[in-house]
Amino acid sequence: MSPASQKDLDTAARATLKTRHMSMIAMGGVIGAGLFVSTSSTIHIAGPAILVAYLVDGLLVFLLMRMLGELSLNGSAKGNFVHHIRRVFGPFMAFMVGWSYWLYWIVTATVEAVAASAILAPITHLSPVAVVMICVVVMTLTNLISVRSFGEAEFWLSCIKITTIIAFMVVGTIFLVVGYRGTSIAHLWQHGGFSPNGWRDVAAILPAVMFTFAGAEIATVAACETDDPARSVTVAVKTVALRILVFYVGGLFFVLCMLQWDKIDLNSSPFLQSLGHIGINGLTGTMTVVVCSAVLSSLNSSIYVTSRVLADLSVHGEGPSQWRKHWRGVPVAAVLAGGASTLLFSVIAVGFNSSFLYFLINASGAVLLFNYLVIALAHIRQRNALQQKGRKISLHVWLFPYLSWSVVAAVLLIFIMMALSPSTRVQILCSMATLAVLALFGICNLRLRHRQTQSSLPPAQAQGIPPEHAI
């Protein structure tokens, strides 16, 4: 890496985020509007056994985070996970992972912006396009001001979501202990049993549930911008995934205890329905605020992580060189690229073609599983290399290599399940096409960089003649 490139990386990694920001950044990327709204459909499919699906996928994400933590802490250089993929597997795989990860979060940001327009347009009496533009521009500016402004915005937006869930669980605990209005843990096995529709349906929703946990890895990206990256990564890996699991499983547990699963309306928030069932009404406005904070928080995190990935790619010649330039620790051009892409996609989806959003989701939906698979394989490869050298492993994954290969098998199984399901098969096919296109561009990028390197060498070295033998 050139001295200029190293300077770019050092400038990007200014210590401006604190540990409190780290936890909220990771949870902000994961706890989106889906928890408060979309879980009604998964409950309807799996019944109370939805808790098992969240536990299984939560454990898988926790192990993947542990692998990512080990990969980062035992590496020879600081950087986000794309940097470590490059270190273990080389530039081609880093190109594939970096650009596919960028695409995934650009589409996620687009989905959140469209959701914001659906919520806020009727309230503000603005057009959906205007709402989309305002939300994307505000979150982009928040990321442009400074790294600290992004962290503070994410901290407070995530606080709204997390405080709401905690308050809900406190209310649920009180009503469960008192047994008020039929609140009972027996709802979990009554009304058709714990898995009323069979365990096959529970297995079928595992891929959908898996994607609700996407974003936990953002904490390891943000760790590079803290005063103690190693400690931040350790805290994030050890606590964030478990905290998210508690919020998801804990929140849904009390929903199912307050209201029997077969009475939940598919078109309404299960949290609002369960509170209404026990007599707490009139919270529609409050829930709207919470959902909006969840949407904006996820949008904020998406723009942040895409900018950091773009900056890393550009430093290593896998993206335009302008994207690696920083101002006050912020990769300005990379942030603007992410914000502009989100704005363009959102305006097209809302103002011109609603089916465009489904195309984007299909084209990027499964690429995150590809990223997780590469992270797991990179962890295994690095662990083998370190063990051969007799090095002590920090934040190690237990029962290596059996547990590590089990995670790889689990990710591949989710791939297979999505491919076999008629509802998600098109997503797998489109995502594979996306990865194929990225692979083609990756090969072209490698050849171009090789030619540039060769042209910059003296003629003798360009022909493979060692310098000591050149005339």
Salt bridges, closest charged atoms under 4 A:
ASP8 OD2 - ARG324 NE 3.00
GLU70 OE2 - HIS379 ND1 3.30
GLU70 OE2 - ARG383 NE 2.80
GLU152 OE2 - ARG20 NH2 2.48
GLU152 OE2 - HIS21 NE2 2.91
GLU152 OE2 - ARG148 NE 3.44
GLU225 OE2 - ARG308 NE 2.84
ASP227 OD2 - LYS18 NZ 3.86
ASP312 OD1 - HIS83 ND1 3.70
ASP312 OD2 - ARG86 NH1 3.04
GLU318 OE1 - ARG86 NH2 2.56
GLU318 OE2 - ARG449 NH1 3.35
